[in-house]
Every structure is written in C-alpha cells, then in structure tokens.
C-alpha cells in the first residue's frame, strides 16, 4: 500500500465509520450526555454506570475533531461532553473529578484516581484550544494544583496512583480490577505525561515543564528496561513489582515521550528520547507482530504470553512505528504501520454495526464478551490515530 492509498483508506475509515458511529449512536437521549455501555450488536445497557475515562475521552475526541476538521457538529458534541463532565463528574466539594456516577448522576465511586484526573487535563486542554474559555483554563489550573499538592511524590518522584475523595491516602490503589494494587504504575505516569504535554501547549508554566522533564527522566531511568520494554507496576521507591509488559503501552509510550520532549524544546533531551523511541519500536517489531500483521497483547522475558489483538494497541502501534520511521527514514517501520492498518481493516473493523471490535483472538474470532462502548471502550485511540496519520501523510 503506497502513501496515497494509505491516506485515502484512513480518511474513508474516519469519515464513513468512526465519525458516524460516535456522532450519532453514542448519544444518551434519555439521561443526557453519552451512552455508558453498548454491546457489539448495538444493545444498550441502560443500568451501566457512567465512567470518567469514557466521558473525558469523548470531550478530547470531539474537541480534537473540531480543531482539525472545523465541523460544527463536533463543536456541539464537545460542548455536550464538557457540560456533562462539569455537571456530574466535577467534585464541587473537594475539587477534581469523580471516578464513576450512576445513570441518574448520583456518585458511585468518588475516588481520585490520578489516571482519570490526567485525562481530564488532557481533554480540558484540548477543549480550551477550541474555545479560549477562561472557566476551562481556571478548571485546568485548579486541577493541576490539586494533583501537584496531593499526588506528586516530592521525595522519590512521580505520582501516587489513587487518593480518596478528599485527596487523603486511599486504601485501594488499583486503577481497575485488572490492575495491581501498587503505589505507582507506568500507565498512570504515561497519561500524566500526555496530559501535561497537551496542557503545555495552552498554558506554558515552569512547574508543568519541570514535571514533564521529571517524567521523561523517570521513564528512562525507572521504567524502561534494557530490552526495550516498560515495566508496569512499582512500589513508592520505584522497585518493580510486575514481571510482564504490554506491547501497546510500549509503543504508545515511545511516541508520547517523543511528543513531550518536542514540546519542551530541549534538543539534547529530544535526541535521547529519539533513541528510546526507535529502540522500543525495534523491540516491539521483532517480538509482538503476528503473521497477520497484528500486534499481540502481552509479553514476558522476550516471549509472548497473550496473543490477543485488542483494538487500541493496533492504533497506537501505527502512530508509534510511524514516529520511528520519521526519526530514522527506515522504510521497514512505515511498512509495519501499513500492515497494521491492513490488519485493522480486515479483522478489527465491525462492518455490520460500526466502530471497531475490542479484541480479536489469535484464531481470528471476535471476542463478543467485550462491549463496543463502555467505561474503557471509546473513540480516543482510533480517532486520534486517524487524525495524526492524516497529518503525517499530507506532508
């Protein structure tokens, strides 16, 4: 597939599948905001709670779409997402944003998971880029102050995973039932990095710039292994507590670190991060791509331990490998990205109901247990990849 064919294919996918699905089918006409959970066949779970991650990522998505495409429908949906986030998730008593609410908006989980706060910064920054609304900037600065005051580890660096509603220490530090009860994680730090990178574009601030630099250094010194993979869970002193890695987080981290270093404008740091980006892409490319061109999920000690192909690592890998291609001009990285796109088109896109399936098993079967929309299934990964690749391919 040549560059023009790849560009046209991504444009078609965005315009004819992803955008119609999220613009039209994700709206909750009964309860306001957006649908909390939808099965692959389109059936809605009307009792499902509404989660902070889905709603923050919807705000980011529609804001980014409007900034790129200038379609008034996306501006209206960004406002809808912002209004719902501020009305039902913003904690007026203690500041920050609640983790989960019931269908009627009543609080269900009031914990302050820093991963969730980071996505609010990411989304609100993007919304501010299209609105210049001073109230949005005020919410951003207040949230950053709370995170820095309560979650930042001034002694050992980084951020504690979870705090209670009032920002006091929490007993359970898990992000989800699938995660380890550990003080620090690669995943949360990755998305603080992502959030502060976007925030720096709209609110240049020496404290935030300092934290970005600290995060980049932590990724290189505490999280990135010599084999080119990121360890996932740590105690407060950065002692590794996990023994596997996920290829999607590896390759997503590779390009998000590069983005952060670019925003800082430090050429020496960018050269160092460029080496990491390429090393990670080589490690993932040599270990995690299957015969169909898809990216498998998890590895340990150089071996694959989970051959499932989830939707989001495919999207992030396309971007990550393209960054490696831009840094090196090595056509092999561009070819990997094109093969990943072909795999998505053949195996991950839902031609009947729209959007993408959550997971495709190693034998090619779709995992029908996982929903099309949920607290953790959203438009952010796929839409972002399409927008970024279209920018890359136009130049």
Secondary structure, DSSP 8 states (H G I E B T S, - for coil): --HHHHHHHHHHHIIIIIHHIIIIISB-TTTSSB-S-B-TTS-B-TT--EEHHHHHHHHHHHHHHHHHH--HHHHHHHHHHHHHIIIIIB-TTTSSB-SEE-TTS-EEE--EEHHHHHHHHHHHHHHHHHH--HHHHHHHHHHHHHHHHHTB-TTT-SB-SEE-TTSSB-S---SSTTS---SEEHHHHHHHHHHHHHHHHHS--HHHHHHHHHHHHHIIIIIB-TTS-B--EE-TT--B----EEHHHHHHHHHHHHHHHHHHT-HHHHHHHHHHHHHHHHHHHHHSB-TTS-B--EEETTEEEE--EEHHHHHHHHHHHHHHHHHH--HHHHHHHHHHHHHIIIIIB-TTTSSB-SEE-TTS-B-TTS-SBBTTB-SHHHHHHHHHHHHHHH-
